[in-house]
């Protein structure tokens, strides 16, 4: 869910600051300013980070990558439908 304080009036992302609360196995438990926890893969964090450090994130939509993925998915589905038109199962 998107919160308004992380986007400006033109819907551009603003920095989201998360602190590293602790590590649990291969996950880092990050905490936002409201106390909400996010489990994040440790290997995707900068090398050498430690509990107590603050990280800054910006999350943006990638509409071009979304369009490309949708096109690729439709192509795969069309190819599968050619091989198996379905209809052999009755529900």
Steps between C-alpha positions, in 0.01 A plus 500: 500500500634840402521769765485864396807611688721293269377664179501869412210691344607388151503133608879482489659278762659662800770324700373231736728453799508162669717397792654157533351356817664158492601205285314170497679239293527631146253783564542851635205632698454863396275741689334817371417812699161353595653184641390279209740215431620384159697179447764570236758260353833567666699436182325792324624750758830691470799302623594556863169640627424453867200512730414858590598647164249698294444420132328719243274349231300642211234278344376588155271343244677383187224524242720403205623183675139423597386529137786278387422234761131505407586455131737213576240332722230528231739352241575200726129450570419514127772243425371268772144535372617392151640179649203434730175673412339362814147375534594147604404554866149545627453688822 
